[in-house]
């Protein structure tokens, strides 16, 4: 009930992101049911049916990835002060996020089942004059346990992935010190244990005895500091007080650190190596005639298995290298005596390289594969794509774009304190918008040519 109340009282933007998850789940569920229908119509073609079912793993993974990104940006599952006293600790919030994800995916799966039954003619008459009989198995009874099993795969996987991603993590202690347990089960990182009297004497840690001698200074500078402090100390008992004019003003606690300097992601060399290996595998498979071939479902042509493996390695290389390339874009923006605008845009790109770079790499991988497919299978201006391939491509492309936009929203939420601090310091809002536009332009100018280059190289082996 608590998850339903939090879901109902959420912001409209949060409802929109959850609706995107439900829509993607509906598309993926329909593809799974279509694979089941094809297996029922062609019981002797078990290999082709298994191949169609295996190709559903790509939209399934894209939908799970979108569900994780939406759960990370859900403000209702963010830990806040005081929620633990109400029983809403990190573990409970994680469970609520997983439950919300399961509800959205279940709603999409039920919608897919209704559409599938409607197209089969089980609810009303057969639509479209029975044009979809090949993969709907309209003349056969639908096995309900098999259909429900396929539809429960996505909610289970998505909720489990969200629970693993948002699981509570203990804060790491200081390096070189083992964690020990203190009194009443409290965590402690100190090397030695203290006696009970140390906790029983009130004020033992707040004030020092005036008769206790101070340790000798280590050097001359420390001695001068001690003499200067002794000169301002009044003679008499009580706590020493500094003059009012020399009391330092505390720094405002509500002003966060503007932009932290981050290290470069370590996946750039591995990504470049995997990308080069994928292109090499594609070239070798395209030049070798003895390479075994496979038929892609949904109307795609026949192609070598090695080319498919090369495409997979190429996509993985782009995903691994994208955070490092995003960090490099931030560094390039700050070169050649940057001003305040370029410095701000570059530092934000460097700080958000991992959060933004990974979804951006997925978008580049999907875009390069789509561009290569459009180049290869364009037959006289008409594409040889079937309806299921079009649906699967739309689900994958939509999920990747929505994940990238959701990651941008998460990055904006993470630097909300920095934005407020800049506004309090007098930075105009136009500067922040200009910095955001500069970051977007730099990423487009860097990744669009890279995507087109990788797509051309990926389509080259099969274009011969």
Secondary structure, DSSP 8 states (H G I E B T S, - for coil): -HHHHHHHTS-HHHHHHHHHHHHHHHHHHHHHHHHHHHHHH-TT-HHHHHHHHHHHHHHHHHHHHHHHHHHHT-GGGS--TTTGGGT--HHHHHHHHHHHHHHHHHHHHHHHHHHHHHHHTSSSS-GGGGTTHHHH-TTS---HHHHHHHHHHHHHHHHHHHHHHT--------TT---EE-GGG-EE--SS---HHHHHSTTTTT---TTS-----SSHHHHHHHHHHHHTS-SSSS-----GGG------TT---S-------TTHHHHHHHHHHHHHHHHHHHH-TTS-EEE-SSS--EEEHHHHHHHHHHHHHHHHHHHHHHHHHHHHHTTTT--HHHHHHHHHHHHTHHHHHHHHHHHHHHHHHHHHHHHHSEETTEE---HHHHHHHHHHHHHHHHHHHHHHHHHHHHTHHHHHHHHHTT--HHHHHHHHHHHHHHHHHHHHHHHHHHHHHHHHGGG-
